[in-house]
Amino acid sequence: MRVLIVGAGIGGLATALMLHRRGIRATIVEQASEVREVGVGINTLPHAIRELAELDLLPALDRVAIRTKELAYFNRQGQEVWREPRGLEAGHPVPQFSIHRGRLQAVLYDAVRERLGPDAVQTGLALSGFMQDEGGVTAHFTDALRGDAGRTIRGDVLIACDGIHSVVRKKFFPDEGPPRWDGVLMWRGATECSPWGDGRTMAIGGGMGAKCVLYPIAEAGDGRQLMNWVVFVKMADGQVSPPPKESWSRPAHRSQVLPYARRFALPDFDLAALVEATPQIFEYPMCDRDPLPRWTHGRVTLLGDAAHPMYPVGSNGASQAILDARALGDALARSEHPMQALSSYEAERRPKTAEIVMLNRKGGPERVIDEVEKRAPAGFARIEDVLGHAERQAIVGGYAGKAGFAVAGNVSPLRVAV
């Protein structure tokens, strides 16, 4: 069997590695002229890291990432709403990693080239069309720079890992329109600073219409860390305003961000000073798409953001793409026919990811901050008087269970704010 993968992002690269481990040949075709590090920080959850560990990638990840120990939620005044262990400290057999998105992609890319060969990833080719027949899929690509004819590649199946603006998805759903924007803009950046707290804690602060996220993503040397930050602000009514262009590399000036960064208080940390010190800041609209009624059309299916783009809450985007890759690899390895495999993969993954997309629209686990701010916008003396422990645990732990990374019997926080 030969699998053709469109897109060399995290989902496409993970899929190629999963298939290789199962003895299935894969070729990745990427529109960009080179696979390079883009984006800023992301978190990869233990249920996804478990799959990467089975691919023997833990040592490589440890060299470029931080093992996340705790996650803490705060209101905009800096009062603690919830705190819980993460990764190994939560009882998982593998860590949670806070990592630069581009470095995670680089770890996967290097492994693909090493294991599948230097020609396993073909760059500079844009998908222009494909045809299916009883024996396979024939895909046609144009040169992404010149626009003239590129290559024709044939495979038994085609896996679309080409992101939120998937060309393949658009061919099957031409009337879907642009991504769904909720009116929130995100500003992202990363810069070196002294460790905050234990140097392994992730913080989310804010609530109702504005949030900030803070976590280290790499050791920088000399006792410093590369600290990732994100500021989310509701800027428009997404139902009537078209979304700005989604680009991981769209620059923004710090003067746009600083007034919003100064709204947030985090214990023993100056977020505005971190923003001020950041050399490059990027702007990105918070977008997703409605869940689809189907992903698979004959010998072609969708994976990752092409299948289920979701709001970046709950640290689930990249993690769910890796889980897709594992499920697809297993299905292709055990099924007698490729089309049966794609159907089995979709039946397993589509309902789960559709539920997460809808949960993320409601705020995911971060909704616990919204609920506290809704009831106590000016802050509180005791969190228990605002939102009880059981209610907070139901929001945060309930999401972990739905998303697949809860640890049975170990959902209590390290300590409860009172």
Buried (B, 14 or more C-beta within 10 A) or exposed (E): BBBBBBBBBBBBBBBBBBBBBEEBBBBBBBBBEEBEEBBBBBBBBBBBBBBBBBBEBBEBBEEBBBBBBBBBBBBBBBBBBBBBBBBBBBBBEBBBBBBBBBBBBBBBBBBBBEBBEEEBBBBBBBBEEBEBEEEBBBBBBBBBEEEEEBEEBBBBBBBBBBBBBBBBBBBBBEEBEEBBBBBBBBBBBBBBBEBBBEBBBBBBBBBBBBBBBBBBBBBBEEEBBBBBBBBBBBBBEBEEEEBBEBEEEEEBEBEBBBEBBEBBBBEEBBBBEBBEBBEEBBBBBBBBBBBBEEBBBBBBBBBBBBBBBBBBBBBBBBBBBBBBBBBBBBBBBEBEEBBEBBBBBBEBBBEBBBBBBBBBBEBBBBBBBBBBBEEBEEBBEEBBEBBEBEBBBEBBBBBBEBBBBBBEEEBEBBEBBE
